[in-house]
Amino acid sequence: MKSHPNIPFRLLWEYDPNTFDLDRSYKVVIERVLERGGINEWREMVKYYSIEKIKETIEWSAQLSERDKDFARLFINSDILYVA
């Protein structure tokens, strides 16, 4: 069983951390990390969620701007996230 990602709940401020399901609501989590997360949150997101889920969310999202989507596609496909 996977442990939960170390993503600060300040990114999900309107949700109750005691009842929020990080797996069921993965699109919300991914959107927030893409919009407001730093490099550490991006790394946690990539470790926890599959690249396919992240890419699916980028294409699905009406919340993300086209600029954010373009940046996310570029960044997800780069090696930057995997450099220590």
KAWO-V650045 format. One record per residue. N is the residue number from 1. RES is the residue in one letter. D_LAST is the distance of its C-alpha to the last C-alpha in Angstrom with 2 decimals. Layout:
# KAWO-V650045
((N | RES | D_LAST) (N | RES | D_LAST))
This chain:
# KAWO-V650045
((1 | M | 24.78) (2 | K | 21.52) (3 | S | 20.76) (4 | H | 20.62) (5 | P | 17.51) (6 | N | 16.64) (7 | I | 18.01) (8 | P | 20.33) (9 | F | 23.91) (10 | R | 24.57) (11 | L | 23.47) (12 | L | 26.31) (13 | W | 28.80) (14 | E | 31.93) (15 | Y | 31.30) (16 | D | 32.16) (17 | P | 29.08) (18 | N | 31.51) (19 | T | 32.73) (20 | F | 30.04) (21 | D | 28.90) (22 | L | 25.26) (23 | D | 26.09) (24 | R | 29.40) (25 | S | 28.31) (26 | Y | 25.02) (27 | K | 26.09) (28 | V | 26.56) (29 | V | 23.17) (30 | I | 21.43) (31 | E | 23.67) (32 | R | 22.91) (33 | V | 19.14) (34 | L | 19.57) (35 | E | 22.12) (36 | R | 20.99) (37 | G | 17.50) (38 | G | 14.54) (39 | I | 10.94) (40 | N | 10.58) (41 | E | 13.84) (42 | W | 13.00) (43 | R | 10.15) (44 | E | 12.84) (45 | M | 15.42) (46 | V | 13.90) (47 | K | 13.44) (48 | Y | 17.01) (49 | Y | 18.94) (50 | S | 19.31) (51 | I | 18.56) (52 | E | 22.35) (53 | K | 23.06) (54 | I | 20.85) (55 | K | 22.58) (56 | E | 25.90) (57 | T | 25.48) (58 | I | 24.71) (59 | E | 27.94) (60 | W | 29.94) (61 | S | 29.20) (62 | A | 32.02) (63 | Q | 30.13) (64 | L | 27.41) (65 | S | 28.68) (66 | E | 28.61) (67 | R | 26.31) (68 | D | 23.79) (69 | K | 24.26) (70 | D | 23.77) (71 | F | 20.54) (72 | A | 19.23) (73 | R | 20.35) (74 | L | 18.67) (75 | F | 15.28) (76 | I | 15.41) (77 | N | 16.34) (78 | S | 13.69) (79 | D | 10.39) (80 | I | 8.75) (81 | L | 8.03) (82 | Y | 6.30) (83 | V | 3.80) (84 | A | 0.00))
